[in-house]
Amino acid sequence: MFKKHFKKIREENITYHISDDEHYNEDNRISIKVIYSKLNQIAKNGLWNIETIYNFDGFESYVLYSKITGPAIYLIAGIHGEEPAPPNAIYKKLNYINFLVEQNIPIVLYPLCNPIGYINNWRYPNIDKYDEKNVGNSVGDSEYLLKKNMKTTSVYSEALTNIVLKLSKQYVPLISIDFHEDDMIDKGYIYSQGINGSNDIIAKKIVDKMVELKYPIMLSGKTRFNEPIINGMVSNSNDGSIDNLIASKQIFINNEIEKGPNGKHVIVVETSSKNKPIEERINIHSSIIDMLEHLYFLAIKNK
């Protein structure tokens, strides 16, 4: 297993490169080596910039962003390592995403934010799983930028939030979609973090697509975190997530108020992975990605 292999490498003080290593594959997730190979292939076509978000202990995470700037689509996957379908869907749809850039649609792509978790099938970028002394912290934790007198929880979240803030100046988030899945829920739902909440036109289109595809979705009720669901959506969730950051009009830098990314349509897709094969889970996220061209021009029209 990965954990033993990693421990051996650390003891021998060998530089570790995640793309060269064996990794968790019991659920048929695509290897990181294959994902990164295609990312590099796409990045070489002259339409993209590629930048390292972090490289700690040899674990590398990347962001790709189109050379054309402007109101942009943000695509985020792999925040939690035990949720492999979203980064696999990104991989599956990379040619289509590249096509959108060819159509002069600015895109910022975070294809695998937590490679450490992905390789270890664990939620957080901590090497060891949960214990009472080591709960773990999300690579997308942004609370330290959303409240005064708080500190970042990890080098990983600091690196990710820093690059989100940097890119949001030239790539203003028009649509942001963060793809997730959860094996503790029977039906999915989405978060709508933008200014229009449950009335967001882009969020509504995504809910409609999930209903059309007969993918199990909660249209009402409450999430397992006791958040109310209205028409398939949770709105006004101040959860300190990367999505919360992207939607924020203002943030705190050194306890001073600064302008935030102020994303308009900020969506988190949360699907059920309980008792579902990975291929089926990849397909629902892929189907939402297939909507992006339509969603982008709809958002531009309603800007």
N, C-alpha and C positions, 0 to 999 in steps of 0.2 A: 504494500500500500504506500501511497504517497508520503504519509507522515514519517514512516521509518526511513524512506529514501532521503527525504529532506534532512532529517536529523543527521544521517550519515554524511551528507554533503557539508552541513554546517560544521561538524566535528573535524572534517578534513580541510576546512577552510578553502573550499573550491568555489570559484565564481559560478553561480547558478543561473542558467538561462531557462526561463519557464517554457519556451517554445520547443526546447530540446528534450523535455522530460516526459516520462510516463505520467499519466494522470487518471483521475477517476473516470471510468467509462462504463460503469455497470448499467447506466440508463441509455447508452448509445449516443451520448452527446458528442458533438464534433470536437476533435482534438484542438487544442489551442494552436498547435503548430500549423494546422490546416487553416484555421480562421485567420491567423496572422499572415500567412503566406498570401491569402487572397486580398487582405487589406493592403499589403505592400504592393501587390500587383495593381490594384485600383489606384493607389497613391502615385504610381509612376506614369499615369496617362496624361499628366500635365494640367489636370483640372482641380487637383486637390493639394492641400498642405497636410502634412502629417507631423504630429508633435507628441513627444512623450509626456504623459501626465505625471507619472512617477516611475521610478526604477529603484526600488528598495530591496536589498538582498537579492537582486537579480530578477525580481518580479516586475514586469513591465506592463503598463497600461497606456493606451494611446487615444488620441483624439484626431479625427480627420475633419477638415473643414474646407469647403469649396473656396477656390480663389476668387470667385465672384462674391461680393459682400452685399449686405442689405438685409431687409426683413427675412428672417431665416426659419427653417424647420430645424428643430433640435430633436435628435433621436438618441435615447439613452437606454442602455441594456446592461444587465449583469451587475447591478448594484449589490444583489445578494447572490452568493455563490451557489446556493442550493436551488436556484431558479434558472436552469439552463436553456429553457425553450426560447426566451427572448434573444439572447445573443446568437442562438442557432438560427432564429428567424432573420436576424440582421444579416448573417452570413448568406443565407439562402437568397435574400433579396438584394444583395450588394450590386448586382448588375442593374437592377431597376433603380436603386438609389443613385447610381452613377448616371443613369439616363436622365434623372430629374435635374442633376447638375448640368448635363448637356443642354437641358431646356432653360438654362439660366435661373434655376431655382437655388438660392443659397441654402446650404445644409451644413449643420454642425453635427457630427456623428461621434457618439461615445459608445463603441460597439461592445466593450467588455470592461466595465469599471472596476471589477473586483476579480482579477485573474487568480489571486491566491485562494479566494473562496471557491471559485469555479473548479480549480484543480483539486480541491480538498472536499468538495461538496458540502461546504459549510457557509453559513450566512455572512459571516464577517471576515475581514482579512486577518484575523488572528489565526495562528497556526494550529493551536489546540482548540477543541470544541468547548462548549459551555461548561463552566464549573462555577461554584459560588464566588470564587475570587477573581474570575476572569470572564465576565459576561460577554464582552465583545462590543465593538462600536461599528456603526455603519460607515462605509466609505462615502456615503452621501450625506452624512450628518452636517447640517449647515446652521445649527441653532446658535453657534457662537457669533454668527454674522447677523442674526435676526433679533437678538436681545443684548442688552448692555451687560457688561461685567461678566462675560462668559469666555471660556477658552476653548480652542479646538480640541476635539477628543482624540485625534490621531493625525499622523503625518499624511495618511492616505486621504482623509477627508479634506485636510487643508490644501493638499495638492489639487484635488478635483475642484473644490470651490474656487480656488485662485484662478484656475484656467477658465472656468465658467464665467467669472466676473470679467476677466481680460477679454475673452472673445465676444461677450455680450455688447461691448461698445461698438464693434463694427458689424456684428451679426445680431441685431436686435431680435429677441425671440418672438416671432409671430405665432408659431405653433411649436409646442414642446410636448413630446410624447415619451413617457418613461414606462417601459414594459416590465411587468412583474407577473409572477404566478405564486400560488399559495396552496400547499397540500393540506391545510387545515380548514379550508372552506369547500362547500359543495357547489356554490355558484359564484360567478365573478361579479364585478362591479367596477366603476371607474371613479377616480377622483377628478374633479374639475377645480383647479386651483386658481384659475384666472379671474379677472374682474367680474365676469358675468355668471360665475358659479354654475348652478344647475340650469341656467338659461343659455349656456354657452352653445353656440350653433355647431361648433366642431365636436364638442363632447356629445351632443345629441346624435350627430351622424355616426359616431363610433358605436354608441349604444344601439342605434338602429341596425347597424351592420351585424352586431353580435346577435341581435334578435332574429334578423333575417337568416343568418347561418345556423340558427337554432342551437347556438352555444349557450350553455346554462348561465343565466345572468339574473341577479336579484334586482328587481325593479322597485322594490320597496322593502322596508324592514330596517335592520341595523347590521353593521359590520361586527366582526368578533371583537372589535375595539369599542363597541357601543356607539358608533357614529351613525346617524340617521341617513338612510338611502332614499333619495327621491328621484323617481324616473331613472333608476339605474345608476345614479350619481351621488357622490358625497361631495359637498362643497364647503368652503370656508374652513378647511382643515389646517390648523396651524401646528403642523407636526415636526417642524424643524428639518424637513427633508430638503434634498437638492431641488425638488420641484417647488417647494415653498419659497426657496431662495430665488428661483427663476421668475416666479410670479411677483416677488416683492417690489414695491415702489421705492422703498428705502431700506438701507441696511446700516449696520454699525461697523465702522473701521476704527479701531482704537477708541471705542466708545463715542465716536463722533458720527453724526448722521451723514450718510452719503446716498446718492441716487442708486437704486437697485436696478436689476435687469428689466423689471416691469413687463414680463411676458404677458401677452394677451390671452392666448388659448393654451393653458398649461394643464395637460392631461396625464393621469397615471392610469394605465390599464392594468387591472388586477384580475387575473383569471384563475380558475380552479385547476390544480394539477392532481387532485385526488383521484386515484384509480384510472388515470388517463395516460395512454402511451405518449411518449415524447413527440412522435410525429403529429398526432392530433393537436397537441398543444402548440407546436411550431406553426401549424397551419392557421390557427386563429390569429396569432400575432402577424403572420405573413399577410393575411387578408386585410388587416388594418394598415399595414405598410403599403399595400396595393392601392389604398385610397388616397395616398399623400398628394398626388398631383391635383386631384379634385378638391381636396381639403385646402390646399394652399391657395388656389385661385378663389375659392369660396371665402377664405379668410381675407384675402386682398380686397375682394369686392365689398366685404363688410367692415373694412378697416376704419 
